[in-house]
C-alpha cells in the first residue's frame, strides 16, 4: 500500500500540510525538484509546480528550472541561467584566453561555472581536438549539440543540483577521481585575501576539489567580483592552481593574488604573465 498513515500519507495530505513538508525539505536540503515531489507525494508535475508557486509567494522558496531552492541559498548563489547573462564580455575574453592554452589531444576537466562554459564555447568554435570531462549539464548539451566532431565528451553523473544544473555527490567525485586530465578550467564564488578558493555549496566544492587534485594544470578563471566575496566551503588554495586567468583586476588585486602564491595572467587588460 502506498503512502503514510492518515497523519502524513501522500494520498491524504491536504495541500497546506503538503506545502509545509515541502518547505521543511527546502530548509533541510536547500533545493527540491519537481520529480522528487512527484515521487515523494504521489502528485502530478502540475500540482508540484502549483505548490512551489504558492511557497514562492509566501517567501519560502525561489523557483528554478525544474524545481525550487531555499531563499537563503539563492541569496548566496545565483542560478546558472542568471549567471550566464552576467559580465558576458569578460567571460568571453577569459574563455578565448583559456582556449589558446589548450593543445590538441588534451583531456580537460570543466566545472559547472559559466566562465568555464564560455571556455568550452571557444574550444568548439576553434575546432580544437580535445576530450572534455564535465559535471555541467549545460556544457554537456553544448558539446552534444555542436555540429563539429573534434571534441569528445565524458559526462560526470551523480545527484543533480537544479540551481547550478550540475551533478554532484559521491558518485560524481568517484567518477572524477577515476580520470586524469591535462587541464582544469574552473571558477569559484570567491577568493579570500589569504588565498582560499571558496564555493557556496559543499557538494559542488567536493567535485571541484577532486578535479583540482587530478588535473596536471588547474587553471582558475576570475574577474574582480571573485575577490570581493566568498562562499562557505573551501575547495583549495591559490597555491594549488597552475595559472590564474584574470579579467578586469586592478594592479592592487593582482599584487594580492601573487602574494598569496598565484601565477597571474591578465586577460584583456594588457598585462603580462608573472609568477609570485
Secondary structure, DSSP 8 states (H G I E B T S, - for coil): --S--TTT-TTT--HHHHHHHHHHHHHHHSEEEHHHHHHHH---HHHHHHHHHHHHHTTS-EEETTEEE-HHHHHH---HHHHHTSSHHHHHHHHHHHHHH--TT-EEEE-S-HHHHHHHHHHHHHT--EEEEE-BHHHHHHHHT-S--SEEEEE--SEEETTTTEEESHHHHHHHHT--EEEEEE--SEE-TT-EEEES-HHHHHHHHHHHHTEEEEEEEEEGGGGS---SEEEEEGGG-SEEEEES--HHHHHHHHHTT--EEESSSS---B--
